[in-house]
Amino acid sequence: MSGYLCHIPCGESVPFNNPHAVSVSLPTLEDVIGYEEGDVSVVGKMKSGYPRFFRNKWVQLLVDYVTKRFEITQDVVLFPITSLKAYEVLTHLIHDQLDYVELNGNIFVLLHQNDSRIPPIKDYIRNAGLIVSSRQAESTLLKFGILEELYEEERIGRSNGKKAIVSVLSDAYNAKPENVILTNSGANAFFAVCEALVVVEKLKEKSTVVQLGWLYLDTMEVIQKRSGQTHLQLNVHDLQQLENWLKDHHSKVSVVITEVVSNPKIQCVDIVGLYAICQKYQIKLVLDATLITPFNASVLKYCDVAVESLSKFACGKGDVLMGAIVVSESSGISPKLFDDFVVSPYEGDANRLGFEIAEYEKRVLKSSENTKQLIELLSQKKGIKKVWSVLENTSVENYKKLNKSGVIPGLLTIELESDIAPYYNSLKVAKGPSLGTEFTLVMPYVYLAHYDLTKTEEGVKMLHEKGMNPNILRVSVGTENIEDIVRVFEAVFED
């Protein structure tokens, strides 16, 4: 049985004993709430966390070293970002210059602890994916003698990581290599595309961004903050509703943005029909293809730009932050359009992902087989109201337009009839943020992505109005033996 199909203590890094882990074990709902509330009894145990929300231990050690080296006083707050390019992006966003110090290419923005700009700057660093990589911090600590050696891991040699990644992605997306742009994170990939397209289209007096579906938290925040106006349509399947709206408003629309498939409801948009509508009204279509992956569907045929968080299925190990922008040849968009906003990945991360991405397609196929069997099992269990996947209702017809082979994305979401706590707490499996790992990983999605809304009656009402039941568990299905995965879920859910 996999080493992750078991109870994992709160705060343990996921993957285990890895300083670059991007997830963390939160084995009970009480732990999840404690993390969200900043409870020291939970946060104090955490050896890792999702990097945009939790500072990696090597990054924190580097911040401590810089504070001492530059004799920075206690009333000054440091915000580590990855490069001078990231600094340029940040100053573009806040329309102001900032004090900083530099060490080995790392930039540390300096703000007085009472500076009113701190909250928006923190959000912009997160939204735009400007954070320092744990491997970049580790390399700097080694250079200055704070660490004695680098963490031992398999990487591609001779700094060929970026070349290897682009090779796999260009083949998978059927794109020219020069149309594949690697970024510091999935967040930076999406931000760069949204920002560049919105800026260009504003010159044509097109300032409205259409958001189709309830998208990932940071994605929605970028859309809301960086576009002049937004139009939200929650129902991803009703393209007639969208077209009716576009008939009257298309002249002001700069871009349509959606996920394929959606997170966490795993719904598949009819991107063939959606792309036809966008072409009809001469509107750019951006697809987040992270969850469907290019090995499940040839999405680039049906959009102008695809973005992907390579930290998920492309990595598979849960230990790299990186993203990609893939531009369709037929879009008429030059990849250089995004240059001002793209923050390039650190070479050490590219070399690690260059090794991991070689198994990308193999992981997708194995996870798909496991997912189909788990869907069949869970659909018959008591206490489960619904199992969301691409195999249900309208989604399956839309998905078949993209893939008739039977291979499906390695994700499902369980909607429970009652409180998720006893089910979540009892599952003996890795539990925490992120997805796409080769080990099965369960996440109480709403509690980690929209926790504030779960705290009030008004918030819960809003979630239900948006079709987002708090009692859902998203399951990223790993590549373990299916018998072992089934055993874990059968121990919790009755026939």
Stockholm file with secondary structure:
# STOCKHOLM 1.0

chainA/1-495         MSGYLCHIPCGESVPFNNPHAVSVSLPTLEDVIGYEEGDVSVVGKMKSGYPRFFRNKWVQLLVDYVTKRFEITQDVVLFPITSLKAYEVLTHLIHDQLDYVELNGNIFVLLHQNDSRIPPIKDYIRNAGLIVSSRQAESTLLKFGILEELYEEERIGRSNGKKAIVSVLSDAYNAKPENVILTNSGANAFFAVCEALVVVEKLKEKSTVVQLGWLYLDTMEVIQKRSGQTHLQLNVHDLQQLENWLKDHHSKVSVVITEVVSNPKIQCVDIVGLYAICQKYQIKLVLDATLITPFNASVLKYCDVAVESLSKFACGKGDVLMGAIVVSESSGISPKLFDDFVVSPYEGDANRLGFEIAEYEKRVLKSSENTKQLIELLSQKKGIKKVWSVLENTSVENYKKLNKSGVIPGLLTIELESDIAPYYNSLKVAKGPSLGTEFTLVMPYVYLAHYDLTKTEEGVKMLHEKGMNPNILRVSVGTENIEDIVRVFEAVFED
#=GR chainA/1-495 SS CCTTSSCCCTTCEESTTCTTCSEECCCSHHHHHHHHHTCHHHHTTCSCCCTTTSCCHHHHHHHHHHHHHTTCCTTEEEEEESCHHHHHHHHHHHTSCCEEEEETTEEEEEEETTCTTHHHHHHHHHHTTCBCCHHHHHHHHHHTTSSSSCCCCCCCSTTCHHHHHHHHHHHHHTCCGGGEEEESSHHHHHHHHHHHHHHHHHTTTCCEEEEESCCCHHHHHHHHHHSSEEEEECCSSCHHHHHHHHHHHGGGEEEEEEESSCTTTCCCCCHHHHHHHHHHTTCEEEEECTTTCTTTCCGGGGCSEEEEETTTTTTCSSCCCCEEEEECGGGCCCGGGGTTTCCCCCHHHHHHHHHHGGGHHHHHHHHHHHHHHHHHHHTTCTTEEEEESTTSHHHHHHHHTTCCSSCCCSEEEEEESSCSHHHHHHCCSEESSCCCCSSCEEECHHHHHSHHHHTSHHHHHHHHHTTCCSSEEEEECCSSCHHHHHHHHHTTSCC
#=GC SS_cons         CCTTSSCCCTTCEESTTCTTCSEECCCSHHHHHHHHHTCHHHHTTCSCCCTTTSCCHHHHHHHHHHHHHTTCCTTEEEEEESCHHHHHHHHHHHTSCCEEEEETTEEEEEEETTCTTHHHHHHHHHHTTCBCCHHHHHHHHHHTTSSSSCCCCCCCSTTCHHHHHHHHHHHHHTCCGGGEEEESSHHHHHHHHHHHHHHHHHTTTCCEEEEESCCCHHHHHHHHHHSSEEEEECCSSCHHHHHHHHHHHGGGEEEEEEESSCTTTCCCCCHHHHHHHHHHTTCEEEEECTTTCTTTCCGGGGCSEEEEETTTTTTCSSCCCCEEEEECGGGCCCGGGGTTTCCCCCHHHHHHHHHHGGGHHHHHHHHHHHHHHHHHHHTTCTTEEEEESTTSHHHHHHHHTTCCSSCCCSEEEEEESSCSHHHHHHCCSEESSCCCCSSCEEECHHHHHSHHHHTSHHHHHHHHHTTCCSSEEEEECCSSCHHHHHHHHHTTSCC
//
